[in-house]
Amino acid sequence: MSLILTRNTPHADDVYQRLIDAHEGKTKAESDAFNARLILILMNHIGDETVIAEALAAAEI
């Protein structure tokens, strides 16, 4: 499996809005903690160290 960088969901705008909504009412510190937890949960779900390494490298751009 390799990292997919093109649109991979038919409802990307809705998914993005859910992410934005999840931050509503949170302080900066709470949002940062939420993001950290979400990243760790998704990394665990992916489970492929190569894909995670590719994603980390892509995020540096």
Backbone atoms as SQL, in Angstrom:
CREATE TABLE atoms (id INTEGER PRIMARY KEY, chain TEXT, resi INTEGER, resn TEXT, atom TEXT, x REAL, y REAL, z REAL);
INSERT INTO atoms VALUES
  (1, 'A', 1, 'MET', 'N', 0.850, -1.177, 0.000),
  (2, 'A', 1, 'MET', 'CA', 0.000, 0.000, 0.000),
  (3, 'A', 1, 'MET', 'C', 0.894, 1.238, 0.000),
  (4, 'A', 2, 'SER', 'N', 0.515, 2.220, -0.774),
  (5, 'A', 2, 'SER', 'CA', 1.252, 3.482, -0.741),
  (6, 'A', 2, 'SER', 'C', 0.267, 4.618, -0.461),
  (7, 'A', 3, 'LEU', 'N', 0.820, 5.730, -0.060),
  (8, 'A', 3, 'LEU', 'CA', 0.020, 6.880, 0.347),
  (9, 'A', 3, 'LEU', 'C', -0.790, 7.430, -0.823),
  (10, 'A', 4, 'ILE', 'N', -2.053, 7.692, -0.596),
  (11, 'A', 4, 'ILE', 'CA', -2.936, 8.283, -1.600),
  (12, 'A', 4, 'ILE', 'C', -3.019, 9.775, -1.321),
  (13, 'A', 5, 'LEU', 'N', -2.604, 10.589, -2.281),
  (14, 'A', 5, 'LEU', 'CA', -2.616, 12.037, -2.105),
  (15, 'A', 5, 'LEU', 'C', -3.693, 12.727, -2.939),
  (16, 'A', 6, 'THR', 'N', -4.439, 11.954, -3.700),
  (17, 'A', 6, 'THR', 'CA', -5.545, 12.521, -4.471),
  (18, 'A', 6, 'THR', 'C', -6.844, 12.305, -3.691),
  (19, 'A', 7, 'ARG', 'N', -7.862, 13.037, -4.063),
  (20, 'A', 7, 'ARG', 'CA', -9.161, 12.926, -3.381),
  (21, 'A', 7, 'ARG', 'C', -9.585, 11.461, -3.333),
  (22, 'A', 8, 'ASN', 'N', -9.927, 11.001, -2.132),
  (23, 'A', 8, 'ASN', 'CA', -10.214, 9.584, -1.947),
  (24, 'A', 8, 'ASN', 'C', -11.561, 9.354, -1.254),
  (25, 'A', 9, 'THR', 'N', -12.377, 10.374, -1.216),
  (26, 'A', 9, 'THR', 'CA', -13.714, 10.243, -0.635),
  (27, 'A', 9, 'THR', 'C', -14.688, 11.052, -1.480),
  (28, 'A', 10, 'PRO', 'N', -15.861, 10.517, -1.741),
  (29, 'A', 10, 'PRO', 'CA', -16.804, 11.248, -2.588),
  (30, 'A', 10, 'PRO', 'C', -17.406, 12.477, -1.904),
  (31, 'A', 11, 'HIS', 'N', -17.261, 12.571, -0.597),
  (32, 'A', 11, 'HIS', 'CA', -17.863, 13.683, 0.148),
  (33, 'A', 11, 'HIS', 'C', -16.803, 14.413, 0.967),
  (34, 'A', 12, 'ALA', 'N', -15.702, 14.763, 0.323),
  (35, 'A', 12, 'ALA', 'CA', -14.570, 15.376, 1.025),
  (36, 'A', 12, 'ALA', 'C', -14.957, 16.658, 1.751),
  (37, 'A', 13, 'ASP', 'N', -15.793, 17.471, 1.144),
  (38, 'A', 13, 'ASP', 'CA', -16.200, 18.724, 1.793),
  (39, 'A', 13, 'ASP', 'C', -16.971, 18.455, 3.084),
  (40, 'A', 14, 'ASP', 'N', -17.818, 17.446, 3.075),
  (41, 'A', 14, 'ASP', 'CA', -18.575, 17.091, 4.278),
  (42, 'A', 14, 'ASP', 'C', -17.652, 16.568, 5.376),
  (43, 'A', 15, 'VAL', 'N', -16.690, 15.753, 4.986),
  (44, 'A', 15, 'VAL', 'CA', -15.729, 15.213, 5.953),
  (45, 'A', 15, 'VAL', 'C', -14.907, 16.345, 6.555),
  (46, 'A', 16, 'TYR', 'N', -14.457, 17.270, 5.716),
  (47, 'A', 16, 'TYR', 'CA', -13.686, 18.409, 6.208),
  (48, 'A', 16, 'TYR', 'C', -14.530, 19.254, 7.159),
  (49, 'A', 17, 'GLN', 'N', -15.798, 19.448, 6.831),
  (50, 'A', 17, 'GLN', 'CA', -16.674, 20.233, 7.705),
  (51, 'A', 17, 'GLN', 'C', -16.836, 19.563, 9.064),
  (52, 'A', 18, 'ARG', 'N', -16.905, 18.232, 9.080),
  (53, 'A', 18, 'ARG', 'CA', -16.996, 17.514, 10.361),
  (54, 'A', 18, 'ARG', 'C', -15.757, 17.770, 11.208),
  (55, 'A', 19, 'LEU', 'N', -14.601, 17.840, 10.560),
  (56, 'A', 19, 'LEU', 'CA', -13.369, 18.148, 11.286),
  (57, 'A', 19, 'LEU', 'C', -13.420, 19.558, 11.858),
  (58, 'A', 20, 'ILE', 'N', -13.849, 20.510, 11.051),
  (59, 'A', 20, 'ILE', 'CA', -13.976, 21.897, 11.516),
  (60, 'A', 20, 'ILE', 'C', -14.967, 21.970, 12.675),
  (61, 'A', 21, 'ASP', 'N', -16.108, 21.311, 12.525),
  (62, 'A', 21, 'ASP', 'CA', -17.134, 21.323, 13.569),
  (63, 'A', 21, 'ASP', 'C', -16.630, 20.707, 14.872),
  (64, 'A', 22, 'ALA', 'N', -15.769, 19.707, 14.769),
  (65, 'A', 22, 'ALA', 'CA', -15.237, 19.048, 15.967),
  (66, 'A', 22, 'ALA', 'C', -14.401, 20.000, 16.815),
  (67, 'A', 23, 'HIS', 'N', -13.899, 21.062, 16.206),
  (68, 'A', 23, 'HIS', 'CA', -13.073, 22.036, 16.927),
  (69, 'A', 23, 'HIS', 'C', -13.896, 23.174, 17.529),
  (70, 'A', 24, 'GLU', 'N', -15.154, 23.260, 17.149),
  (71, 'A', 24, 'GLU', 'CA', -15.985, 24.372, 17.610),
  (72, 'A', 24, 'GLU', 'C', -16.100, 24.379, 19.133),
  (73, 'A', 25, 'GLY', 'N', -15.870, 25.552, 19.714),
  (74, 'A', 25, 'GLY', 'CA', -15.981, 25.720, 21.154),
  (75, 'A', 25, 'GLY', 'C', -14.758, 25.292, 21.943),
  (76, 'A', 26, 'LYS', 'N', -13.749, 24.787, 21.253),
  (77, 'A', 26, 'LYS', 'CA', -12.530, 24.353, 21.935),
  (78, 'A', 26, 'LYS', 'C', -11.518, 25.492, 21.984),
  (79, 'A', 27, 'THR', 'N', -10.722, 25.507, 23.035),
  (80, 'A', 27, 'THR', 'CA', -9.610, 26.447, 23.103),
  (81, 'A', 27, 'THR', 'C', -8.514, 25.954, 22.167),
  (82, 'A', 28, 'LYS', 'N', -7.500, 26.770, 21.942),
  (83, 'A', 28, 'LYS', 'CA', -6.356, 26.360, 21.109),
  (84, 'A', 28, 'LYS', 'C', -5.721, 25.098, 21.686),
  (85, 'A', 29, 'ALA', 'N', -5.525, 25.070, 22.997),
  (86, 'A', 29, 'ALA', 'CA', -4.913, 23.902, 23.641),
  (87, 'A', 29, 'ALA', 'C', -5.788, 22.656, 23.480),
  (88, 'A', 30, 'GLU', 'N', -7.094, 22.811, 23.623),
  (89, 'A', 30, 'GLU', 'CA', -8.005, 21.680, 23.447),
  (90, 'A', 30, 'GLU', 'C', -8.005, 21.194, 22.000),
  (91, 'A', 31, 'SER', 'N', -7.967, 22.118, 21.042),
  (92, 'A', 31, 'SER', 'CA', -7.906, 21.744, 19.627),
  (93, 'A', 31, 'SER', 'C', -6.605, 21.028, 19.302),
  (94, 'A', 32, 'ASP', 'N', -5.504, 21.527, 19.850),
  (95, 'A', 32, 'ASP', 'CA', -4.211, 20.871, 19.632),
  (96, 'A', 32, 'ASP', 'C', -4.218, 19.449, 20.191),
  (97, 'A', 33, 'ALA', 'N', -4.785, 19.277, 21.389),
  (98, 'A', 33, 'ALA', 'CA', -4.858, 17.949, 22.000),
  (99, 'A', 33, 'ALA', 'C', -5.779, 17.034, 21.193),
  (100, 'A', 34, 'PHE', 'N', -6.894, 17.581, 20.714),
  (101, 'A', 34, 'PHE', 'CA', -7.809, 16.814, 19.873),
  (102, 'A', 34, 'PHE', 'C', -7.090, 16.336, 18.613),
  (103, 'A', 35, 'ASN', 'N', -6.369, 17.252, 17.949),
  (104, 'A', 35, 'ASN', 'CA', -5.636, 16.889, 16.733),
  (105, 'A', 35, 'ASN', 'C', -4.609, 15.802, 17.009),
  (106, 'A', 36, 'ALA', 'N', -3.900, 15.914, 18.120),
  (107, 'A', 36, 'ALA', 'CA', -2.894, 14.901, 18.464),
  (108, 'A', 36, 'ALA', 'C', -3.557, 13.536, 18.655),
  (109, 'A', 37, 'ARG', 'N', -4.670, 13.506, 19.372),
  (110, 'A', 37, 'ARG', 'CA', -5.376, 12.233, 19.573),
  (111, 'A', 37, 'ARG', 'C', -5.882, 11.669, 18.247),
  (112, 'A', 38, 'LEU', 'N', -6.444, 12.536, 17.414),
  (113, 'A', 38, 'LEU', 'CA', -6.963, 12.096, 16.123),
  (114, 'A', 38, 'LEU', 'C', -5.850, 11.518, 15.247),
  (115, 'A', 39, 'ILE', 'N', -4.716, 12.184, 15.224),
  (116, 'A', 39, 'ILE', 'CA', -3.578, 11.696, 14.432),
  (117, 'A', 39, 'ILE', 'C', -3.146, 10.320, 14.914),
  (118, 'A', 40, 'LEU', 'N', -3.019, 10.147, 16.223),
  (119, 'A', 40, 'LEU', 'CA', -2.600, 8.847, 16.761),
  (120, 'A', 40, 'LEU', 'C', -3.624, 7.756, 16.463),
  (121, 'A', 41, 'ILE', 'N', -4.903, 8.087, 16.557),
  (122, 'A', 41, 'ILE', 'CA', -5.958, 7.118, 16.237),
  (123, 'A', 41, 'ILE', 'C', -5.880, 6.711, 14.767),
  (124, 'A', 42, 'LEU', 'N', -5.717, 7.683, 13.877),
  (125, 'A', 42, 'LEU', 'CA', -5.647, 7.377, 12.444),
  (126, 'A', 42, 'LEU', 'C', -4.367, 6.632, 12.084),
  (127, 'A', 43, 'MET', 'N', -3.247, 6.982, 12.736),
  (128, 'A', 43, 'MET', 'CA', -2.000, 6.245, 12.495),
  (129, 'A', 43, 'MET', 'C', -2.163, 4.787, 12.905),
  (130, 'A', 44, 'ASN', 'N', -2.819, 4.552, 14.030),
  (131, 'A', 44, 'ASN', 'CA', -3.065, 3.188, 14.477),
  (132, 'A', 44, 'ASN', 'C', -3.964, 2.454, 13.482),
  (133, 'A', 45, 'HIS', 'N', -4.969, 3.139, 12.971),
  (134, 'A', 45, 'HIS', 'CA', -5.879, 2.528, 12.005),
  (135, 'A', 45, 'HIS', 'C', -5.143, 2.162, 10.713),
  (136, 'A', 46, 'ILE', 'N', -4.282, 3.058, 10.237),
  (137, 'A', 46, 'ILE', 'CA', -3.508, 2.791, 9.019),
  (138, 'A', 46, 'ILE', 'C', -2.611, 1.586, 9.245),
  (139, 'A', 47, 'GLY', 'N', -1.836, 1.635, 10.315),
  (140, 'A', 47, 'GLY', 'CA', -1.033, 0.491, 10.713),
  (141, 'A', 47, 'GLY', 'C', 0.154, 0.143, 9.829),
  (142, 'A', 48, 'ASP', 'N', 0.314, 0.789, 8.714),
  (143, 'A', 48, 'ASP', 'CA', 1.399, 0.502, 7.777),
  (144, 'A', 48, 'ASP', 'C', 2.479, 1.562, 7.953),
  (145, 'A', 49, 'GLU', 'N', 3.635, 1.138, 8.491),
  (146, 'A', 49, 'GLU', 'CA', 4.700, 2.091, 8.792),
  (147, 'A', 49, 'GLU', 'C', 5.198, 2.836, 7.555),
  (148, 'A', 50, 'THR', 'N', 5.192, 2.185, 6.410),
  (149, 'A', 50, 'THR', 'CA', 5.639, 2.835, 5.178),
  (150, 'A', 50, 'THR', 'C', 4.688, 3.959, 4.789),
  (151, 'A', 51, 'VAL', 'N', 3.403, 3.700, 4.858),
  (152, 'A', 51, 'VAL', 'CA', 2.406, 4.717, 4.519),
  (153, 'A', 51, 'VAL', 'C', 2.490, 5.881, 5.503),
  (154, 'A', 52, 'ILE', 'N', 2.652, 5.576, 6.770),
  (155, 'A', 52, 'ILE', 'CA', 2.769, 6.631, 7.776),
  (156, 'A', 52, 'ILE', 'C', 4.012, 7.472, 7.522),
  (157, 'A', 53, 'ALA', 'N', 5.129, 6.834, 7.178),
  (158, 'A', 53, 'ALA', 'CA', 6.359, 7.571, 6.864),
  (159, 'A', 53, 'ALA', 'C', 6.154, 8.460, 5.640),
  (160, 'A', 54, 'GLU', 'N', 5.454, 7.964, 4.624),
  (161, 'A', 54, 'GLU', 'CA', 5.162, 8.767, 3.437),
  (162, 'A', 54, 'GLU', 'C', 4.286, 9.967, 3.802),
  (163, 'A', 55, 'ALA', 'N', 3.308, 9.756, 4.668),
  (164, 'A', 55, 'ALA', 'CA', 2.424, 10.847, 5.086),
  (165, 'A', 55, 'ALA', 'C', 3.193, 11.898, 5.878),
  (166, 'A', 56, 'LEU', 'N', 4.075, 11.469, 6.757),
  (167, 'A', 56, 'LEU', 'CA', 4.894, 12.412, 7.520),
  (168, 'A', 56, 'LEU', 'C', 5.764, 13.244, 6.583),
  (169, 'A', 57, 'ALA', 'N', 6.350, 12.597, 5.588),
  (170, 'A', 57, 'ALA', 'CA', 7.188, 13.320, 4.624),
  (171, 'A', 57, 'ALA', 'C', 6.343, 14.286, 3.798),
  (172, 'A', 58, 'ALA', 'N', 5.162, 13.864, 3.380),
  (173, 'A', 58, 'ALA', 'CA', 4.292, 14.730, 2.579),
  (174, 'A', 58, 'ALA', 'C', 3.838, 15.945, 3.377),
  (175, 'A', 59, 'ALA', 'N', 3.636, 15.782, 4.666),
  (176, 'A', 59, 'ALA', 'CA', 3.189, 16.888, 5.511),
  (177, 'A', 59, 'ALA', 'C', 4.277, 17.936, 5.706),
  (178, 'A', 60, 'GLU', 'N', 5.523, 17.584, 5.471),
  (179, 'A', 60, 'GLU', 'CA', 6.637, 18.527, 5.609),
  (180, 'A', 60, 'GLU', 'C', 6.675, 19.533, 4.468),
  (181, 'A', 61, 'ILE', 'N', 6.007, 19.235, 3.374),
  (182, 'A', 61, 'ILE', 'CA', 6.043, 20.098, 2.190),
  (183, 'A', 61, 'ILE', 'C', 5.320, 21.390, 2.449);
